[in-house]
Amino acid sequence: MRIIYTDVLVVGGGLAGLRAAVGARRRGHEVIILSLVPPKRSHSAAAQGGMQASLGNTTKGAGDNEDVHFEDTVRGSDWGCDQEVARLFVHAAPQAVRELAAWGVPWNRVKAGEHEVVMDGQRVTLCERPEAHGLIAARDFGGTKKWRTCFVSDGTGHAMLYAVSDQAVAESIPVHERCEAIALIHDAGRCHGAIVRNLVTGELSAYIARATCIATGGFGRIYRVTSNAVINEGIGAAIVLESGVAELGNMEAVQFHPTTIVPAGILVTEGCRGDGGLLRDAAGHRFMPDYEPEKKELASRDVVSRRMEEHIRAGHGVKGRFGEHLWLDITLLGKAHIDGRLREVKEICQHFLGIDPARDLIPVRPAQHYSMGGIRTDAGGQSTRLAGLFACGEAACWDLHGFNRLGGNSVAETVVAGMIVGETMADFVESSAGDLQVSTALVREFLEREQARIDTLLHGDGSENAAALMARMQEIMTDKVGIFRQGDLLESAVEELQQLLVRSRSIGIATRRPGANPELVTAYRVQKMLKLALCVAHGALQRTESRGAHYREDHPRRNDADWLKRTLASWPDAGQTLPTLAYEPLDVTRMELPPGWRGYGAKDAIAHPATEARAAEIAAIRSAFGHADRYTLQQALMPFEHLVPEPFRGRNERLGDTP
Ligand SMILES: Cc1cc2nc3c(=O)[nH]c(=O)nc-3n(C[C@H](O)[C@H](O)[C@H](O)COP(=O)(O)OP(=O)(O)OC[C@H]3O[C@@H](n4cnc5c(N)ncnc54)[C@H](O)[C@@H]3O)c2cc1C
C-alpha cells in the first residue's frame, strides 16, 4: 500500500491550483500538486482575451472601481451569484493583476497620447493620459461598463500560467504529473486526501493530506461541441459528487460562448468584439443592434449566444458544409491590430480554416465554453459539507458567476480564489481542525475499493463500449441540454442519460493492460462524467425559469419569486441514477444590489417579494450616507471585509484618487 503524506494536496496544476499551492507553501506548509499533464499544458493556457480588474488606467476605463466591477458581475450573473463573494473578488482582483505583473506577466501597457480604435463599427481617436503612460492597459469585453480587461495580446492565459507556474517552481513545490485523483478519502464529514492513479504505470496510491483542494477546471467535455480541451472532463467535480456527502452547485448553469469557429469549435476570443469586431449574417447585415440596441455585440455572452441562434432560426444563417453559422468580421480592425493584439486568432484562422481574418470573415457559432457550476464552497473556498476539502477555479461554485460568467472574470477568479484558498487552507492546517485523523484501515478500504473497480473494468465480463457511451452522452448534451432548453427534451435527455449510466456499470474493455491504457481511462471516466451530465440535465429540467445561460423556452421569464436559489446536487447512494437536488435560497434582504434589469436581454422578470423592501432600504442607506466616502457607504450596504484574508485587506489605489 503506497501512502504519501503532505499538509496540503492540490489536485490540479492550472492557474487556480498553482496559485493556491503557492499561497499555502508561502505560509510554510508542505504542498504537493497533482496534474494530468505538465502544469504549463493546463487548459488555463488557452485563455486568450484577458483578466478583469478595475485598475481604471485607460481613458475608457477612467472612473472604474470595485463598485462598477461588482455591479457588472452581479448583473452578468443575472442575480444568481453570491454578492459577498463578488465583493471579495472585485476587491482582490487589482491586487492579483499587480502581483502577476511583479511575477513577470508582460501586460499590455498604456501609451500616452492619441491612438485609433474601432468602436461600434467606427474608427475613433482616443487620447490616453500622460500620467497613465506605462501603466497596465485594458480592453473592452462583454457586459462591462468600463474597459477593464487587462491583457497580454491574445495570449493572456499562457502568460499568466507560465508566471504562476514559475512561482511554484521557485517555491520548490513538487508536481506529480500524469497522476489522476479518482476518489476522495473521507469519513465522518472530514476529507483526508485522495486515491490517485498513475496514468503511466496504473499504480494506485493514497495521498493523505490535512487539506485537499480540487482545482481541476471545467467539465465542458460532457458536450460534443465545446471550446474545452480534452482534459476538461470534470473528474475532480465528479469525485467530490461521488463522496456522497459534498455538493455541487448550480450545475445547470453552463455557458455557451458566441464565437467558436465552425466546425472545429475552437474559440476566438471575445477580445475580437471587444476590440471592435462585428457579427454579420448571410446577407452581410450587422444584426446585433437590431436585438440589443445598447450593448450590441458586447451584451453578455448568454444574451449574444441566444440572439445569434435566434437569428439563425429566423433564416439568416449562412448555410455551409458543416451546418449553419454566422460571420465574425474583424477585417475592420486592420492587419496591424490583428498581428499585434489578436495573433492567436490569426493563427487559429490560418491553421484551422485556411483564411486570413484581416481579409476574410470568420465562420462562427456558439458552443459550450464554461462551467459556472461546480464544487459548492463557502467564501473561503471550503466545501460546505466536507471539512478539509477546498475547491477553487472553474471546478468550484464559489459562487462568483451565478448563471452567467462575464468574459475576463474567470482567469481573474482563478488567481483571486487561489490567493484566498491558499490562505484559508493554511489557516485550516494550522488549526486543530486540520490535525490528521485518519486510520490506516480507512485508507486501505478506499484503496481496495478503487482497485476493485478498476479490476472489474479490466477483467470483468461487461460488454458495453465506453467510447460509444461517451459519444452518445456528448450528443445528448449538445442536442437537448444546450442554449435553448425545453421540458420535453430535457426529460428525454435525463431518461436516456440514466439508461447510459446503468449501462456504464457493465462496460467491457478489450485492452486489459493496467498501465497506460486510454480505453480503461475512458471507461472509468465516462461513469463519472455521466453523473455530472445528469446533474446538469436534471437541474435544468427542474429549474422552470430562465436565468442567465439557463434558458427554458417553455419558461422564458426569470422568476425570482420561486427560483432565486442555488441548486445543490449530491449523490448519497452509489446505486442511484439521479442526483439528489436541494436548494439554497439567496437572501434578497442582505443583497447590496437587489434584483432588477441587467441593462441588456429580457426585461420581464417575476419579482421576489422581498425585492421592493430591500430596494427601499438601500435607497434610505444611500441617502443617509450621502456625504460619506464610497467605502463607508459600501460597508453600510453589505459588509464583506470579514471575508477578506488579512494579507489582502488593503485598499486599491487608482489614478485620480483623492487622498
Ligand atoms: C479557449 C478558451 C479561452 C478562454 N479565454 C478566457 C479569457 O480570455 N479570460 C477568462 O477570464 N477566461 C477565459 N477562459 C476560461 C479560463 O481559461 C478557465 O476557466 C480557467 O483558466 C480555468 O483554470 P483552472 O485553474 O480552474 O483549471 P485548468 O486550467 O483547466 O486546470 C485544471 C488542472 O487540473 C488538472 N486535473 C484535472 N483533472 C484532474 C484529476 N482528476 N487529477 C489530477 N489533476 C487533474 C489538469 O491537469 C490541470 O492541470 C477561456 C477558456 C477557454 C476554453
Ligand as a Chemical Component Dictionary entry (heavy atoms), coordinates in Angstrom:
data_LIG
# 
_chem_comp.id                   LIG 
_chem_comp.type                 NON-POLYMER 
_chem_comp.pdbx_formal_charge   0 
_chem_comp.three_letter_code    LIG 
# 
loop_
_chem_comp_atom.comp_id 
_chem_comp_atom.atom_id 
_chem_comp_atom.alt_atom_id 
_chem_comp_atom.type_symbol 
_chem_comp_atom.charge 
_chem_comp_atom.model_Cartn_x 
_chem_comp_atom.model_Cartn_y 
_chem_comp_atom.model_Cartn_z 
_chem_comp_atom.pdbx_ordinal 
LIG C1  C1  C 0 -10.425 28.682 -25.325 1  
LIG C2  C2  C 0 -10.661 29.357 -24.012 2  
LIG C3  C3  C 0 -10.384 30.691 -23.858 3  
LIG C4  C4  C 0 -10.622 31.329 -22.644 4  
LIG N1  N1  N 0 -10.340 32.651 -22.502 5  
LIG C5  C5  C 0 -10.554 33.251 -21.310 6  
LIG C6  C6  C 0 -10.245 34.636 -21.119 7  
LIG O1  O1  O 0 -9.775  35.306 -22.010 8  
LIG N2  N2  N 0 -10.484 35.177 -19.910 9  
LIG C7  C7  C 0 -11.020 34.472 -18.882 10 
LIG O2  O2  O 0 -11.226 35.016 -17.805 11 
LIG N3  N3  N 0 -11.287 33.137 -19.025 12 
LIG C8  C8  C 0 -11.073 32.533 -20.200 13 
LIG N4  N4  N 0 -11.349 31.201 -20.339 14 
LIG C9  C9  C 0 -11.728 30.412 -19.161 15 
LIG C10 C10 C 0 -10.487 30.134 -18.306 16 
LIG O3  O3  O 0 -9.380  29.936 -19.128 17 
LIG C11 C11 C 0 -10.653 28.900 -17.425 18 
LIG O4  O4  O 0 -11.880 28.939 -16.772 19 
LIG C12 C12 C 0 -9.552  28.843 -16.376 20 
LIG O5  O5  O 0 -8.284  29.020 -16.941 21 
LIG C13 C13 C 0 -9.611  27.528 -15.616 22 
LIG O6  O6  O 0 -8.490  27.454 -14.786 23 
LIG P1  P1  P 0 -8.392  26.325 -13.665 24 
LIG O7  O7  O 0 -7.117  26.518 -12.963 25 
LIG O8  O8  O 0 -9.642  26.327 -12.870 26 
LIG O9  O9  O 0 -8.396  24.968 -14.491 27 
LIG P2  P2  P 0 -7.434  24.425 -15.666 28 
LIG O10 O10 O 0 -6.518  25.435 -16.187 29 
LIG O11 O11 O 0 -8.348  23.731 -16.611 30 
LIG O12 O12 O 0 -6.537  23.357 -14.919 31 
LIG C14 C14 C 0 -7.070  22.132 -14.455 32 
LIG C15 C15 C 0 -5.925  21.309 -13.932 33 
LIG O13 O13 O 0 -6.453  20.168 -13.274 34 
LIG C16 C16 C 0 -5.735  19.009 -13.676 35 
LIG N5  N5  N 0 -6.652  17.894 -13.485 36 
LIG C17 C17 C 0 -7.896  17.740 -13.994 37 
LIG N6  N6  N 0 -8.459  16.631 -13.500 38 
LIG C18 C18 C 0 -7.571  16.076 -12.661 39 
LIG C19 C19 C 0 -7.575  14.912 -11.835 40 
LIG N7  N7  N 0 -8.644  14.124 -11.736 41 
LIG N8  N8  N 0 -6.461  14.621 -11.113 42 
LIG C20 C20 C 0 -5.364  15.429 -11.185 43 
LIG N9  N9  N 0 -5.317  16.553 -11.927 44 
LIG C21 C21 C 0 -6.411  16.858 -12.648 45 
LIG C22 C22 C 0 -5.306  19.300 -15.087 46 
LIG O14 O14 O 0 -4.170  18.538 -15.431 47 
LIG C23 C23 C 0 -4.971  20.790 -14.990 48 
LIG O15 O15 O 0 -3.660  20.933 -14.513 49 
LIG C24 C24 C 0 -11.139 30.576 -21.563 50 
LIG C25 C25 C 0 -11.414 29.215 -21.719 51 
LIG C26 C26 C 0 -11.220 28.622 -22.935 52 
LIG C27 C27 C 0 -11.609 27.186 -23.089 53 
# 
loop_
_chem_comp_bond.comp_id 
_chem_comp_bond.atom_id_1 
_chem_comp_bond.atom_id_2 
_chem_comp_bond.value_order 
_chem_comp_bond.pdbx_ordinal 
LIG C1  C2  SING 1  
LIG C2  C3  SING 2  
LIG C2  C26 DOUB 3  
LIG C3  C4  DOUB 4  
LIG C4  N1  SING 5  
LIG C4  C24 SING 6  
LIG N1  C5  DOUB 7  
LIG C5  C6  SING 8  
LIG C5  C8  SING 9  
LIG C6  O1  DOUB 10 
LIG C6  N2  SING 11 
LIG N2  C7  SING 12 
LIG C7  O2  DOUB 13 
LIG C7  N3  SING 14 
LIG N3  C8  DOUB 15 
LIG C8  N4  SING 16 
LIG N4  C9  SING 17 
LIG N4  C24 SING 18 
LIG C9  C10 SING 19 
LIG C10 O3  SING 20 
LIG C10 C11 SING 21 
LIG C11 O4  SING 22 
LIG C11 C12 SING 23 
LIG C12 O5  SING 24 
LIG C12 C13 SING 25 
LIG C13 O6  SING 26 
LIG O6  P1  SING 27 
LIG P1  O7  DOUB 28 
LIG P1  O8  SING 29 
LIG P1  O9  SING 30 
LIG O9  P2  SING 31 
LIG P2  O10 DOUB 32 
LIG P2  O11 SING 33 
LIG P2  O12 SING 34 
LIG O12 C14 SING 35 
LIG C14 C15 SING 36 
LIG C15 O13 SING 37 
LIG C15 C23 SING 38 
LIG O13 C16 SING 39 
LIG C16 N5  SING 40 
LIG C16 C22 SING 41 
LIG N5  C17 SING 42 
LIG N5  C21 SING 43 
LIG C17 N6  DOUB 44 
LIG N6  C18 SING 45 
LIG C18 C19 SING 46 
LIG C18 C21 DOUB 47 
LIG C19 N7  SING 48 
LIG C19 N8  DOUB 49 
LIG N8  C20 SING 50 
LIG C20 N9  DOUB 51 
LIG N9  C21 SING 52 
LIG C22 O14 SING 53 
LIG C22 C23 SING 54 
LIG C23 O15 SING 55 
LIG C24 C25 DOUB 56 
LIG C25 C26 SING 57 
LIG C26 C27 SING 58 
# 
